Amino acid sequence: MSKVRITLQKSKIDRSKAQKLVLEALGLNKIGSSVEKEATPQIMGMVAKVSHLVKTEEI
C-alpha cells in the first residue's frame, strides 16, 4: 500500500459536525498540521469528504 500525507489547509470553523468528526478521526487539529496514513479505501473516502479543506500528496 502506498502512503499519503494529508495536510489541513482551511479552518474547520463553520463546517458540519460530520466534517469535523472526519478531521478529528484523521488526526488533524490545527491548520498546517499533517498526518501520514496508508492509502486504504476507507482513508481515501474520508479524505474525499473533506477534500475542500485538505491537501493530499503521495509519499
C-alpha positions in Angstrom: 0.0 0.0 0.0 1.2 3.5 -0.7 1.1 6.2 1.9 -0.4 9.7 1.6 0.4 12.9 3.6 -2.8 14.8 4.5 -2.4 18.4 5.5 -5.2 20.6 6.9 -5.3 23.8 4.7 -8.5 25.5 5.8 -10.3 26.1 9.1 -12.9 23.6 10.4 -14.9 26.5 11.9 -18.5 26.7 10.4 -18.2 23.2 9.0 -20.8 20.5 9.5 -20.4 18.1 12.5 -19.7 15.2 10.2 -16.8 17.0 8.6 -15.4 18.0 12.0 -15.6 14.4 13.1 -13.8 13.2 9.9 -11.0 15.7 10.6 -10.7 14.5 14.2 -10.6 10.9 13.1 -7.8 11.6 10.7 -5.9 13.3 13.5 -6.0 16.9 12.0 -6.4 19.6 14.6 -4.8 22.8 13.6 -4.3 24.5 10.2 -1.0 23.3 8.8 -1.0 20.0 10.8 -0.1 16.9 8.8 -0.5 13.2 9.2 0.8 10.2 7.1 -1.7 7.4 6.5 -1.9 4.2 4.4 -3.9 4.9 1.3 -6.7 2.4 2.1 -10.2 2.9 0.6 -11.5 3.9 4.0 -8.9 6.7 4.4 -9.4 7.9 0.9 -13.1 8.0 1.4 -12.6 10.2 4.5 -10.3 12.5 2.5 -12.9 12.8 -0.2 -15.5 14.0 2.3 -13.2 16.9 3.3 -11.2 17.4 0.1 -12.0 21.1 0.1 -10.3 21.5 3.4 -7.2 19.4 3.0 -4.2 18.9 0.6 -3.0 15.3 -0.1 0.3 14.2 -1.6 1.6 10.7 -2.3 4.7 9.6 -0.4 
